[in-house]
Amino acid sequence: MDIDLIFKIAAVGIIVAVLNILLTRSGREEQALMTTIAALVVVLMVVVQRISELFSLIRSLFSL
Amino acid sequence: MELALKVALLGAIAAAGALLIKKSSPEIALIMAFAVVVCIFAAAARLFVAVLDTVKAAGKMSGLSAAVFTPLLKCVGIRVTAKICADICRDASESAIASAVELAGAFAAMYTALPLISSLMTMIGGMI
């Protein structure tokens, strides 16, 4: 089990939350939104590989 | 036993973490839940392989052909995939997509079981 991956995602989430609050408080809502979207894309890029691994695992396991 | 304990702990910790993140960025919490699902399933699959081998050996001993046994396995696989994806969709409070995924899974399972049903029908036809 790669628990590191989960903690990485959690860390990204917390950092983005802090950045979001900071940017919103300093009146840069657009940049806050851009940060959130960028973080989402980064995390998604990591997880999508794992998801494809999961589906190929299920495929080989149940001989689909 | 060891795996069950590990998975239970991982699930509890990840749930707490997701709850923490959910307030500020719910989308990353959802992706985190997906990552947890992938990790847990990958860990559980290793044990399932042994179960599968035993079931296959039992099927061979009973004299059933692979044509009867394979659709059953495929149905289980389709069900598992559809269930995981539907639950993720439901977590994102998109129950319409979740229902569609489950429905598609049910149709796919029925389609996979078609050879079994047709062989049953020919068997009944032969008896009559």
N, CA and C atoms of all chains as a GROMACS GRO file, in nm:
protein
  576
    1MET      N    1   0.086  -0.120   0.000
    1MET     CA    2   0.000   0.000   0.000
    1MET      C    3   0.089   0.124   0.000
    2ASP      N    4   0.066   0.215  -0.090
    2ASP     CA    5   0.142   0.341  -0.086
    2ASP      C    6   0.062   0.444  -0.007
    3ILE      N    7   0.087   0.444   0.122
    3ILE     CA    8   0.016   0.541   0.206
    3ILE      C    9   0.072   0.681   0.183
    4ASP      N   10   0.199   0.685   0.133
    4ASP     CA   11   0.263   0.814   0.103
    4ASP      C   12   0.177   0.898   0.009
    5LEU      N   13   0.121   0.828  -0.090
    5LEU     CA   14   0.038   0.898  -0.190
    5LEU      C   15  -0.078   0.973  -0.123
    6ILE      N   16  -0.142   0.904  -0.028
    6ILE     CA   17  -0.258   0.965   0.038
    6ILE      C   18  -0.215   1.086   0.120
    7PHE      N   19  -0.103   1.069   0.191
    7PHE     CA   20  -0.056   1.182   0.273
    7PHE      C   21  -0.012   1.297   0.186
    8LYS      N   22   0.047   1.263   0.067
    8LYS     CA   23   0.086   1.369  -0.026
    8LYS      C   24  -0.036   1.449  -0.069
    9ILE      N   25  -0.142   1.378  -0.103
    9ILE     CA   26  -0.264   1.447  -0.149
    9ILE      C   27  -0.320   1.532  -0.036
   10ALA      N   28  -0.319   1.477   0.085
   10ALA     CA   29  -0.370   1.554   0.200
   10ALA      C   30  -0.287   1.680   0.220
   11ALA      N   31  -0.153   1.668   0.205
   11ALA     CA   32  -0.066   1.785   0.223
   11ALA      C   33  -0.096   1.890   0.118
   12VAL      N   34  -0.111   1.846  -0.007
   12VAL     CA   35  -0.144   1.940  -0.114
   12VAL      C   36  -0.276   2.011  -0.082
   13GLY      N   37  -0.372   1.935  -0.034
   13GLY     CA   38  -0.502   1.995   0.000
   13GLY      C   39  -0.489   2.101   0.108
   14ILE      N   40  -0.410   2.073   0.212
   14ILE     CA   41  -0.395   2.168   0.323
   14ILE      C   42  -0.322   2.293   0.275
   15ILE      N   43  -0.213   2.273   0.197
   15ILE     CA   44  -0.136   2.388   0.148
   15ILE      C   45  -0.224   2.476   0.060
   16VAL      N   46  -0.301   2.412  -0.027
   16VAL     CA   47  -0.387   2.489  -0.116
   16VAL      C   48  -0.494   2.564  -0.037
   17ALA      N   49  -0.542   2.501   0.070
   17ALA     CA   50  -0.642   2.569   0.152
   17ALA      C   51  -0.584   2.695   0.214
   18VAL      N   52  -0.460   2.684   0.267
   18VAL     CA   53  -0.394   2.801   0.328
   18VAL      C   54  -0.371   2.910   0.225
   19LEU      N   55  -0.317   2.869   0.108
   19LEU     CA   56  -0.292   2.966   0.001
   19LEU      C   57  -0.420   3.034  -0.042
   20ASN      N   58  -0.525   2.954  -0.051
   20ASN     CA   59  -0.655   3.006  -0.092
   20ASN      C   60  -0.703   3.114   0.004
   21ILE      N   61  -0.690   3.085   0.133
   21ILE     CA   62  -0.735   3.182   0.233
   21ILE      C   63  -0.651   3.310   0.224
   22LEU      N   64  -0.517   3.292   0.212
   22LEU     CA   65  -0.426   3.408   0.205
   22LEU      C   66  -0.460   3.495   0.085
   23LEU      N   67  -0.474   3.431  -0.031
   23LEU     CA   68  -0.500   3.507  -0.154
   23LEU      C   69  -0.637   3.574  -0.150
   24THR      N   70  -0.733   3.504  -0.094
   24THR     CA   71  -0.868   3.564  -0.087
   24THR      C   72  -0.869   3.684   0.006
   25ARG      N   73  -0.796   3.672   0.119
   25ARG     CA   74  -0.793   3.783   0.215
   25ARG      C   75  -0.723   3.906   0.157
   26SER      N   76  -0.619   3.880   0.069
   26SER     CA   77  -0.548   3.994   0.012
   26SER      C   78  -0.615   4.043  -0.115
   27GLY      N   79  -0.737   4.000  -0.138
   27GLY     CA   80  -0.816   4.054  -0.248
   27GLY      C   81  -0.778   4.002  -0.385
   28ARG      N   82  -0.720   3.881  -0.394
   28ARG     CA   83  -0.686   3.825  -0.526
   28ARG      C   84  -0.767   3.696  -0.546
   29GLU      N   85  -0.896   3.715  -0.568
   29GLU     CA   86  -0.983   3.597  -0.581
   29GLU      C   87  -0.949   3.514  -0.704
   30GLU      N   88  -0.909   3.584  -0.814
   30GLU     CA   89  -0.880   3.510  -0.938
   30GLU      C   90  -0.762   3.417  -0.917
   31GLN      N   91  -0.658   3.472  -0.851
   31GLN     CA   92  -0.539   3.390  -0.830
   31GLN      C   93  -0.567   3.274  -0.736
   32ALA      N   94  -0.656   3.298  -0.640
   32ALA     CA   95  -0.695   3.189  -0.549
   32ALA      C   96  -0.763   3.078  -0.627
   33LEU      N   97  -0.851   3.117  -0.718
   33LEU     CA   98  -0.921   3.017  -0.800
   33LEU      C   99  -0.823   2.941  -0.888
   34MET      N  100  -0.727   3.017  -0.946
   34MET     CA  101  -0.627   2.953  -1.033
   34MET      C  102  -0.542   2.854  -0.954
   35THR      N  103  -0.508   2.891  -0.830
   35THR     CA  104  -0.429   2.800  -0.745
   35THR      C  105  -0.506   2.671  -0.719
   36THR      N  106  -0.635   2.687  -0.687
   36THR     CA  107  -0.717   2.568  -0.659
   36THR      C  108  -0.722   2.478  -0.781
   37ILE      N  109  -0.742   2.539  -0.899
   37ILE     CA  110  -0.753   2.458  -1.021
   37ILE      C  111  -0.620   2.389  -1.051
   38ALA      N  112  -0.510   2.463  -1.033
   38ALA     CA  113  -0.378   2.404  -1.060
   38ALA      C  114  -0.353   2.285  -0.967
   39ALA      N  115  -0.387   2.301  -0.839
   39ALA     CA  116  -0.367   2.192  -0.744
   39ALA      C  117  -0.452   2.072  -0.782
   40LEU      N  118  -0.574   2.100  -0.824
   40LEU     CA  119  -0.664   1.992  -0.864
   40LEU      C  120  -0.604   1.914  -0.980
   41VAL      N  121  -0.551   1.988  -1.079
   41VAL     CA  122  -0.493   1.923  -1.197
   41VAL      C  123  -0.373   1.839  -1.156
   42VAL      N  124  -0.287   1.895  -1.070
   42VAL     CA  125  -0.166   1.822  -1.029
   42VAL      C  126  -0.204   1.692  -0.959
   43VAL      N  127  -0.299   1.703  -0.864
   43VAL     CA  128  -0.338   1.584  -0.788
   43VAL      C  129  -0.404   1.481  -0.879
   44LEU      N  130  -0.484   1.533  -0.970
   44LEU     CA  131  -0.554   1.443  -1.063
   44LEU      C  132  -0.456   1.367  -1.150
   45MET      N  133  -0.348   1.438  -1.194
   45MET     CA  134  -0.247   1.373  -1.278
   45MET      C  135  -0.184   1.255  -1.205
   46VAL      N  136  -0.163   1.272  -1.074
   46VAL     CA  137  -0.102   1.164  -0.997
   46VAL      C  138  -0.199   1.049  -0.980
   47VAL      N  139  -0.324   1.085  -0.947
   47VAL     CA  140  -0.420   0.981  -0.911
   47VAL      C  141  -0.470   0.905  -1.033
   48VAL      N  142  -0.476   0.974  -1.148
   48VAL     CA  143  -0.528   0.909  -1.268
   48VAL      C  144  -0.444   0.786  -1.304
   49GLN      N  145  -0.311   0.794  -1.285
   49GLN     CA  146  -0.226   0.678  -1.311
   49GLN      C  147  -0.265   0.562  -1.219
   50ARG      N  148  -0.288   0.596  -1.093
   50ARG     CA  149  -0.325   0.490  -0.997
   50ARG      C  150  -0.460   0.430  -1.034
   51ILE      N  151  -0.552   0.517  -1.080
   51ILE     CA  152  -0.685   0.467  -1.115
   51ILE      C  153  -0.674   0.372  -1.234
   52SER      N  154  -0.589   0.408  -1.330
   52SER     CA  155  -0.574   0.318  -1.445
   52SER      C  156  -0.512   0.186  -1.400
   53GLU      N  157  -0.420   0.194  -1.302
   53GLU     CA  158  -0.363   0.070  -1.248
   53GLU      C  159  -0.471  -0.016  -1.182
   54LEU      N  160  -0.561   0.054  -1.109
   54LEU     CA  161  -0.670  -0.019  -1.041
   54LEU      C  162  -0.757  -0.092  -1.143
   55PHE      N  163  -0.790  -0.019  -1.251
   55PHE     CA  164  -0.880  -0.081  -1.349
   55PHE      C  165  -0.812  -0.196  -1.421
   56SER      N  166  -0.682  -0.182  -1.450
   56SER     CA  167  -0.613  -0.294  -1.516
   56SER      C  168  -0.600  -0.412  -1.420
   57LEU      N  169  -0.587  -0.381  -1.290
   57LEU     CA  170  -0.581  -0.488  -1.189
   57LEU      C  171  -0.712  -0.564  -1.186
   58ILE      N  172  -0.824  -0.489  -1.183
   58ILE     CA  173  -0.956  -0.554  -1.180
   58ILE      C  174  -0.974  -0.635  -1.307
   59ARG      N  175  -0.929  -0.578  -1.418
   59ARG     CA  176  -0.945  -0.644  -1.547
   59ARG      C  177  -0.870  -0.777  -1.550
   60SER      N  178  -0.747  -0.777  -1.496
   60SER     CA  179  -0.671  -0.901  -1.500
   60SER      C  180  -0.722  -1.000  -1.395
   61LEU      N  181  -0.772  -0.945  -1.283
   61LEU     CA  182  -0.817  -1.031  -1.174
   61LEU      C  183  -0.941  -1.110  -1.213
   62PHE      N  184  -1.038  -1.041  -1.273
   62PHE     CA  185  -1.164  -1.106  -1.307
   62PHE      C  186  -1.169  -1.147  -1.453
   63SER      N  187  -1.054  -1.143  -1.520
   63SER     CA  188  -1.042  -1.179  -1.661
   63SER      C  189  -1.152  -1.116  -1.745
   64LEU      N  190  -1.170  -0.988  -1.728
   64LEU     CA  191  -1.275  -0.915  -1.804
   64LEU      C  192  -1.226  -0.889  -1.946
   65MET      N  193  -0.559  -1.105   0.864
   65MET     CA  194  -0.578  -1.035   0.992
   65MET      C  195  -0.496  -0.906   0.993
   66GLU      N  196  -0.369  -0.923   0.957
   66GLU     CA  197  -0.280  -0.807   0.954
   66GLU      C  198  -0.329  -0.704   0.854
   67LEU      N  199  -0.368  -0.756   0.738
   67LEU     CA  200  -0.416  -0.667   0.631
   67LEU      C  201  -0.543  -0.596   0.674
   68ALA      N  202  -0.634  -0.669   0.740
   68ALA     CA  203  -0.760  -0.609   0.783
   68ALA      C  204  -0.734  -0.495   0.880
   69LEU      N  205  -0.641  -0.518   0.973
   69LEU     CA  206  -0.608  -0.413   1.070
   69LEU      C  207  -0.550  -0.290   1.000
   70LYS      N  208  -0.455  -0.318   0.907
   70LYS     CA  209  -0.391  -0.208   0.836
   70LYS      C  210  -0.492  -0.126   0.758
   71VAL      N  211  -0.580  -0.198   0.688
   71VAL     CA  212  -0.679  -0.130   0.605
   71VAL      C  213  -0.776  -0.049   0.690
   72ALA      N  214  -0.813  -0.106   0.805
   72ALA     CA  215  -0.906  -0.036   0.894
   72ALA      C  216  -0.843   0.094   0.944
   73LEU      N  217  -0.716   0.084   0.985
   73LEU     CA  218  -0.646   0.203   1.035
   73LEU      C  219  -0.631   0.307   0.925
   74LEU      N  220  -0.590   0.260   0.806
   74LEU     CA  221  -0.572   0.351   0.693
   74LEU      C  222  -0.703   0.422   0.661
   75GLY      N  223  -0.811   0.344   0.661
   75GLY     CA  224  -0.942   0.401   0.630
   75GLY      C  225  -0.981   0.508   0.730
   76ALA      N  226  -0.959   0.479   0.859
   76ALA     CA  227  -0.997   0.574   0.963
   76ALA      C  228  -0.915   0.703   0.951
   77ILE      N  229  -0.783   0.686   0.933
   77ILE     CA  230  -0.696   0.804   0.924
   77ILE      C  231  -0.729   0.886   0.800
   78ALA      N  232  -0.749   0.817   0.689
   78ALA     CA  233  -0.779   0.887   0.564
   78ALA      C  234  -0.913   0.959   0.572
   79ALA      N  235  -1.009   0.897   0.641
   79ALA     CA  236  -1.139   0.960   0.655
   79ALA      C  237  -1.126   1.090   0.735
   80ALA      N  238  -1.045   1.084   0.841
   80ALA     CA  239  -1.023   1.205   0.921
   80ALA      C  240  -0.955   1.313   0.838
   81GLY      N  241  -0.854   1.272   0.760
   81GLY     CA  242  -0.784   1.369   0.675
   81GLY      C  243  -0.875   1.430   0.571
   82ALA      N  244  -0.958   1.346   0.510
   82ALA     CA  245  -1.050   1.396   0.408
   82ALA      C  246  -1.148   1.496   0.467
   83LEU      N  247  -1.190   1.465   0.590
   83LEU     CA  248  -1.284   1.556   0.658
   83LEU      C  249  -1.220   1.693   0.682
   84LEU      N  250  -1.087   1.687   0.711
   84LEU     CA  251  -1.013   1.811   0.735
   84LEU      C  252  -1.005   1.895   0.609
   85ILE      N  253  -0.978   1.828   0.496
   85ILE     CA  254  -0.959   1.899   0.370
   85ILE      C  255  -1.092   1.944   0.311
   86LYS      N  256  -1.197   1.867   0.341
   86LYS     CA  257  -1.326   1.888   0.274
   86LYS      C  258  -1.380   2.030   0.293
   87LYS      N  259  -1.348   2.088   0.408
   87LYS     CA  260  -1.401   2.222   0.436
   87LYS      C  261  -1.351   2.324   0.335
   88SER      N  262  -1.219   2.316   0.303
   88SER     CA  263  -1.160   2.419   0.217
   88SER      C  264  -1.159   2.378   0.071
   89SER      N  265  -1.126   2.253   0.041
   89SER     CA  266  -1.125   2.212  -0.099
   89SER      C  267  -1.185   2.074  -0.114
   90PRO      N  268  -1.316   2.069  -0.134
   90PRO     CA  269  -1.385   1.939  -0.140
   90PRO      C  270  -1.340   1.852  -0.257
   91GLU      N  271  -1.292   1.916  -0.368
   91GLU     CA  272  -1.256   1.834  -0.483
   91GLU      C  273  -1.132   1.750  -0.456
   92ILE      N  274  -1.036   1.810  -0.382
   92ILE     CA  275  -0.916   1.733  -0.349
   92ILE      C  276  -0.949   1.623  -0.248
   93ALA      N  277  -1.047   1.649  -0.162
   93ALA     CA  278  -1.090   1.545  -0.067
   93ALA      C  279  -1.147   1.426  -0.143
   94LEU      N  280  -1.221   1.455  -0.250
   94LEU     CA  281  -1.280   1.346  -0.330
   94LEU      C  282  -1.171   1.264  -0.397
   95ILE      N  283  -1.072   1.334  -0.453
   95ILE     CA  284  -0.963   1.262  -0.520
   95ILE      C  285  -0.885   1.181  -0.418
   96MET      N  286  -0.870   1.235  -0.297
   96MET     CA  287  -0.801   1.162  -0.192
   96MET      C  288  -0.877   1.033  -0.158
   97ALA      N  289  -1.010   1.044  -0.155
   97ALA     CA  290  -1.089   0.924  -0.127
   97ALA      C  291  -1.066   0.820  -0.235
   98PHE      N  292  -1.056   0.866  -0.359
   98PHE     CA  293  -1.031   0.772  -0.469
   98PHE      C  294  -0.895   0.705  -0.451
   99ALA      N  295  -0.794   0.785  -0.412
   99ALA     CA  296  -0.661   0.728  -0.392
   99ALA      C  297  -0.664   0.623  -0.281
  100VAL      N  298  -0.741   0.651  -0.175
  100VAL     CA  299  -0.751   0.554  -0.065
  100VAL      C  300  -0.814   0.424  -0.115
  101VAL      N  301  -0.919   0.440  -0.196
  101VAL     CA  302  -0.985   0.322  -0.252
  101VAL      C  303  -0.887   0.238  -0.333
  102VAL      N  304  -0.807   0.308  -0.417
  102VAL     CA  305  -0.710   0.236  -0.500
  102VAL      C  306  -0.610   0.160  -0.412
  103CYS      N  307  -0.558   0.228  -0.308
  103CYS     CA  308  -0.458   0.164  -0.221
  103CYS      C  309  -0.517   0.041  -0.152
  104ILE      N  310  -0.638   0.057  -0.097
  104ILE     CA  311  -0.699  -0.053  -0.022
  104ILE      C  312  -0.728  -0.170  -0.115
  105PHE      N  313  -0.779  -0.138  -0.234
  105PHE     CA  314  -0.814  -0.246  -0.325
  105PHE      C  315  -0.690  -0.320  -0.372
  106ALA      N  316  -0.582  -0.244  -0.398
  106ALA     CA  317  -0.458  -0.308  -0.442
  106ALA      C  318  -0.406  -0.401  -0.334
  107ALA      N  319  -0.423  -0.362  -0.207
  107ALA     CA  320  -0.378  -0.448  -0.098
  107ALA      C  321  -0.466  -0.572  -0.086
  108ALA      N  322  -0.597  -0.551  -0.104
  108ALA     CA  323  -0.690  -0.663  -0.086
  108ALA      C  324  -0.684  -0.760  -0.203
  109ALA      N  325  -0.645  -0.709  -0.321
  109ALA     CA  326  -0.644  -0.794  -0.440
  109ALA      C  327  -0.544  -0.909  -0.424
  110ARG      N  328  -0.433  -0.881  -0.354
  110ARG     CA  329  -0.330  -0.982  -0.337
  110ARG      C  330  -0.385  -1.106  -0.265
  111LEU      N  331  -0.473  -1.080  -0.166
  111LEU     CA  332  -0.534  -1.192  -0.095
  111LEU      C  333  -0.640  -1.259  -0.182
  112PHE      N  334  -0.707  -1.176  -0.262
  112PHE     CA  335  -0.817  -1.231  -0.341
  112PHE      C  336  -0.766  -1.330  -0.445
  113VAL      N  337  -0.640  -1.308  -0.491
  113VAL     CA  338  -0.583  -1.398  -0.592
  113VAL      C  339  -0.580  -1.542  -0.538
  114ALA      N  340  -0.542  -1.557  -0.411
  114ALA     CA  341  -0.536  -1.691  -0.352
  114ALA      C  342  -0.676  -1.753  -0.344
  115VAL      N  343  -0.775  -1.670  -0.305
  115VAL     CA  344  -0.914  -1.718  -0.299
  115VAL      C  345  -0.959  -1.764  -0.437
  116LEU      N  346  -0.921  -1.683  -0.536
  116LEU     CA  347  -0.963  -1.711  -0.673
  116LEU      C  348  -0.906  -1.843  -0.722
  117ASP      N  349  -0.778  -1.868  -0.689
  117ASP     CA  350  -0.715  -1.993  -0.730
  117ASP      C  351  -0.788  -2.112  -0.670
  118THR      N  352  -0.824  -2.100  -0.541
  118THR     CA  353  -0.897  -2.210  -0.475
  118THR      C  354  -1.032  -2.233  -0.540
  119VAL      N  355  -1.101  -2.123  -0.570
  119VAL     CA  356  -1.234  -2.136  -0.632
  119VAL      C  357  -1.221  -2.201  -0.770
  120LYS      N  358  -1.115  -2.162  -0.841
  120LYS     CA  359  -1.094  -2.221  -0.975
  120LYS      C  360  -1.065  -2.370  -0.964
  121ALA      N  361  -0.985  -2.406  -0.863
  121ALA     CA  362  -0.954  -2.549  -0.844
  121ALA      C  363  -1.082  -2.625  -0.809
  122ALA      N  364  -1.168  -2.564  -0.726
  122ALA     CA  365  -1.294  -2.629  -0.689
  122ALA      C  366  -1.381  -2.646  -0.814
  123GLY      N  367  -1.380  -2.544  -0.900
  123GLY     CA  368  -1.458  -2.554  -1.024
  123GLY      C  369  -1.407  -2.666  -1.112
  124LYS      N  370  -1.275  -2.684  -1.116
  124LYS     CA  371  -1.217  -2.791  -1.198
  124LYS      C  372  -1.256  -2.927  -1.142
  125MET      N  373  -1.256  -2.937  -1.006
  125MET     CA  374  -1.289  -3.065  -0.943
  125MET      C  375  -1.434  -3.103  -0.968
  126SER      N  376  -1.522  -3.000  -0.972
  126SER     CA  377  -1.664  -3.030  -0.990
  126SER      C  378  -1.695  -3.065  -1.134
  127GLY      N  379  -1.599  -3.047  -1.223
  127GLY     CA  380  -1.620  -3.087  -1.362
  127GLY      C  381  -1.694  -2.985  -1.445
  128LEU      N  382  -1.716  -2.866  -1.391
  128LEU     CA  383  -1.782  -2.761  -1.469
  128LEU      C  384  -1.683  -2.706  -1.571
  129SER      N  385  -1.733  -2.675  -1.690
  129SER     CA  386  -1.643  -2.621  -1.791
  129SER      C  387  -1.616  -2.473  -1.763
  130ALA      N  388  -1.509  -2.423  -1.823
  130ALA     CA  389  -1.471  -2.283  -1.801
  130ALA      C  390  -1.576  -2.188  -1.858
  131ALA      N  391  -1.650  -2.236  -1.959
  131ALA     CA  392  -1.752  -2.152  -2.022
  131ALA      C  393  -1.863  -2.117  -1.923
  132VAL      N  394  -1.884  -2.205  -1.825
  132VAL     CA  395  -1.986  -2.178  -1.724
  132VAL      C  396  -1.931  -2.088  -1.615
  133PHE      N  397  -1.804  -2.110  -1.587
  133PHE     CA  398  -1.746  -2.044  -1.469
  133PHE      C  399  -1.702  -1.901  -1.498
  134THR      N  400  -1.650  -1.877  -1.619
  134THR     CA  401  -1.594  -1.745  -1.650
  134THR      C  402  -1.697  -1.632  -1.642
  135PRO      N  403  -1.820  -1.649  -1.697
  135PRO     CA  404  -1.917  -1.539  -1.685
  135PRO      C  405  -1.946  -1.499  -1.542
  136LEU      N  406  -1.944  -1.599  -1.452
  136LEU     CA  407  -1.970  -1.571  -1.310
  136LEU      C  408  -1.866  -1.475  -1.254
  137LEU      N  409  -1.739  -1.507  -1.287
  137LEU     CA  410  -1.627  -1.425  -1.241
  137LEU      C  411  -1.636  -1.284  -1.298
  138LYS      N  412  -1.671  -1.279  -1.429
  138LYS     CA  413  -1.681  -1.149  -1.494
  138LYS      C  414  -1.791  -1.065  -1.431
  139CYS      N  415  -1.902  -1.130  -1.395
  139CYS     CA  416  -2.013  -1.056  -1.331
  139CYS      C  417  -1.966  -0.994  -1.199
  140VAL      N  418  -1.887  -1.074  -1.123
  140VAL     CA  419  -1.836  -1.021  -0.996
  140VAL      C  420  -1.746  -0.900  -1.022
  141GLY      N  421  -1.660  -0.911  -1.125
  141GLY     CA  422  -1.570  -0.800  -1.158
  141GLY      C  423  -1.646  -0.676  -1.198
  142ILE      N  424  -1.748  -0.693  -1.281
  142ILE     CA  425  -1.828  -0.578  -1.326
  142ILE      C  426  -1.898  -0.514  -1.206
  143ARG      N  427  -1.948  -0.598  -1.119
  143ARG     CA  428  -2.019  -0.548  -1.000
  143ARG      C  429  -1.924  -0.465  -0.912
  144VAL      N  430  -1.803  -0.518  -0.891
  144VAL     CA  431  -1.706  -0.449  -0.806
  144VAL      C  432  -1.671  -0.312  -0.865
  145THR      N  433  -1.642  -0.313  -0.997
  145THR     CA  434  -1.605  -0.187  -1.062
  145THR      C  435  -1.717  -0.085  -1.053
  146ALA      N  436  -1.839  -0.132  -1.087
  146ALA     CA  437  -1.952  -0.040  -1.088
  146ALA      C  438  -1.979   0.014  -0.948
  147LYS      N  439  -1.962  -0.073  -0.847
  147LYS     CA  440  -1.990  -0.031  -0.709
  147LYS      C  441  -1.890   0.076  -0.664
  148ILE      N  442  -1.761   0.052  -0.693
  148ILE     CA  443  -1.658   0.149  -0.652
  148ILE      C  444  -1.686   0.284  -0.718
  149CYS      N  445  -1.710   0.282  -0.849
  149CYS     CA  446  -1.728   0.408  -0.922
  149CYS      C  447  -1.857   0.479  -0.878
  150ALA      N  448  -1.962   0.401  -0.857
  150ALA     CA  449  -2.088   0.462  -0.816
  150ALA      C  450  -2.076   0.526  -0.678
  151ASP      N  451  -2.000   0.461  -0.590
  151ASP     CA  452  -1.983   0.518  -0.456
  151ASP      C  453  -1.902   0.646  -0.460
  152ILE      N  454  -1.801   0.649  -0.550
  152ILE     CA  455  -1.722   0.772  -0.564
  152ILE      C  456  -1.813   0.885  -0.616
  153CYS      N  457  -1.896   0.852  -0.714
  153CYS     CA  458  -1.989   0.952  -0.768
  153CYS      C  459  -2.084   1.001  -0.660
  154ARG      N  460  -2.130   0.906  -0.576
  154ARG     CA  461  -2.225   0.943  -0.471
  154ARG      C  462  -2.157   1.032  -0.366
  155ASP      N  463  -2.027   1.009  -0.344
  155ASP     CA  464  -1.950   1.093  -0.253
  155ASP      C  465  -1.943   1.236  -0.305
  156ALA      N  466  -1.936   1.249  -0.438
  156ALA     CA  467  -1.932   1.382  -0.498
  156ALA      C  468  -2.073   1.439  -0.511
  157SER      N  469  -2.168   1.377  -0.441
  157SER     CA  470  -2.312   1.412  -0.444
  157SER      C  471  -2.366   1.424  -0.585
  158GLU      N  472  -2.326   1.328  -0.669
  158GLU     CA  473  -2.381   1.316  -0.804
  158GLU      C  474  -2.452   1.182  -0.813
  159SER      N  475  -2.569   1.172  -0.747
  159SER     CA  476  -2.633   1.040  -0.742
  159SER      C  477  -2.691   1.000  -0.876
  160ALA      N  478  -2.717   1.097  -0.966
  160ALA     CA  479  -2.769   1.062  -1.098
  160ALA      C  480  -2.665   0.982  -1.176
  161ILE      N  481  -2.538   1.031  -1.172
  161ILE     CA  482  -2.431   0.960  -1.241
  161ILE      C  483  -2.410   0.823  -1.176
  162ALA      N  484  -2.419   0.820  -1.042
  162ALA     CA  485  -2.399   0.694  -0.971
  162ALA      C  486  -2.503   0.591  -1.014
  163SER      N  487  -2.630   0.635  -1.025
  163SER     CA  488  -2.734   0.542  -1.067
  163SER      C  489  -2.710   0.495  -1.209
  164ALA      N  490  -2.665   0.586  -1.297
  164ALA     CA  491  -2.639   0.548  -1.436
  164ALA      C  492  -2.528   0.445  -1.443
  165VAL      N  493  -2.422   0.467  -1.363
  165VAL     CA  494  -2.310   0.372  -1.364
  165VAL      C  495  -2.356   0.235  -1.314
  166GLU      N  496  -2.439   0.235  -1.207
  166GLU     CA  497  -2.486   0.106  -1.154
  166GLU      C  498  -2.574   0.034  -1.253
  167LEU      N  499  -2.660   0.113  -1.322
  167LEU     CA  500  -2.750   0.055  -1.422
  167LEU      C  501  -2.671  -0.005  -1.536
  168ALA      N  502  -2.569   0.070  -1.582
  168ALA     CA  503  -2.484   0.020  -1.691
  168ALA      C  504  -2.412  -0.107  -1.647
  169GLY      N  505  -2.369  -0.110  -1.520
  169GLY     CA  506  -2.304  -0.231  -1.467
  169GLY      C  507  -2.398  -0.349  -1.466
  170ALA      N  508  -2.524  -0.324  -1.428
  170ALA     CA  509  -2.623  -0.433  -1.426
  170ALA      C  510  -2.647  -0.485  -1.567
  171PHE      N  511  -2.657  -0.393  -1.663
  171PHE     CA  512  -2.679  -0.436  -1.802
  171PHE      C  513  -2.560  -0.518  -1.852
  172ALA      N  514  -2.439  -0.468  -1.820
  172ALA     CA  515  -2.318  -0.538  -1.865
  172ALA      C  516  -2.312  -0.677  -1.804
  173ALA      N  517  -2.351  -0.687  -1.675
  173ALA     CA  518  -2.350  -0.818  -1.609
  173ALA      C  519  -2.450  -0.912  -1.675
  174MET      N  520  -2.569  -0.857  -1.707
  174MET     CA  521  -2.670  -0.941  -1.774
  174MET      C  522  -2.620  -0.987  -1.910
  175TYR      N  523  -2.552  -0.895  -1.982
  175TYR     CA  524  -2.499  -0.929  -2.114
  175TYR      C  525  -2.394  -1.038  -2.102
  176THR      N  526  -2.314  -1.030  -1.995
  176THR     CA  527  -2.211  -1.132  -1.976
  176THR      C  528  -2.272  -1.268  -1.944
  177ALA      N  529  -2.388  -1.264  -1.876
  177ALA     CA  530  -2.451  -1.389  -1.835
  177ALA      C  531  -2.538  -1.448  -1.945
  178LEU      N  532  -2.548  -1.380  -2.059
  178LEU     CA  533  -2.635  -1.428  -2.167
  178LEU      C  534  -2.603  -1.572  -2.211
  179PRO      N  535  -2.473  -1.607  -2.232
  179PRO     CA  536  -2.444  -1.745  -2.272
  179PRO      C  537  -2.496  -1.848  -2.173
  180LEU      N  538  -2.486  -1.814  -2.043
  180LEU     CA  539  -2.538  -1.906  -1.940
  180LEU      C  540  -2.687  -1.926  -1.956
  181ILE      N  541  -2.758  -1.812  -1.975
  181ILE     CA  542  -2.904  -1.818  -1.985
  181ILE      C  543  -2.944  -1.898  -2.109
  182SER      N  544  -2.872  -1.874  -2.220
  182SER     CA  545  -2.909  -1.945  -2.343
  182SER      C  546  -2.880  -2.094  -2.329
  183SER      N  547  -2.770  -2.128  -2.260
  183SER     CA  548  -2.742  -2.272  -2.242
  183SER      C  549  -2.846  -2.336  -2.152
  184LEU      N  550  -2.893  -2.259  -2.052
  184LEU     CA  551  -3.000  -2.310  -1.965
  184LEU      C  552  -3.126  -2.334  -2.046
  185MET      N  553  -3.155  -2.238  -2.137
  185MET     CA  554  -3.276  -2.250  -2.218
  185MET      C  555  -3.268  -2.372  -2.310
  186THR      N  556  -3.150  -2.395  -2.370
  186THR     CA  557  -3.137  -2.513  -2.457
  186THR      C  558  -3.149  -2.642  -2.375
  187MET      N  559  -3.097  -2.638  -2.249
  187MET     CA  560  -3.108  -2.755  -2.164
  187MET      C  561  -3.255  -2.787  -2.134
  188ILE      N  562  -3.329  -2.679  -2.101
  188ILE     CA  563  -3.472  -2.699  -2.072
  188ILE      C  564  -3.545  -2.747  -2.196
  189GLY      N  565  -3.507  -2.689  -2.311
  189GLY     CA  566  -3.568  -2.731  -2.437
  189GLY      C  567  -3.540  -2.879  -2.464
  190GLY      N  568  -3.420  -2.923  -2.434
  190GLY     CA  569  -3.387  -3.064  -2.454
  190GLY      C  570  -3.466  -3.155  -2.361
  191MET      N  571  -3.495  -3.107  -2.239
  191MET     CA  572  -3.571  -3.188  -2.144
  191MET      C  573  -3.716  -3.204  -2.188
  192ILE      N  574  -3.769  -3.093  -2.247
  192ILE     CA  575  -3.908  -3.099  -2.294
  192ILE      C  576  -3.911  -3.186  -2.420
   0.00000   0.00000   0.00000
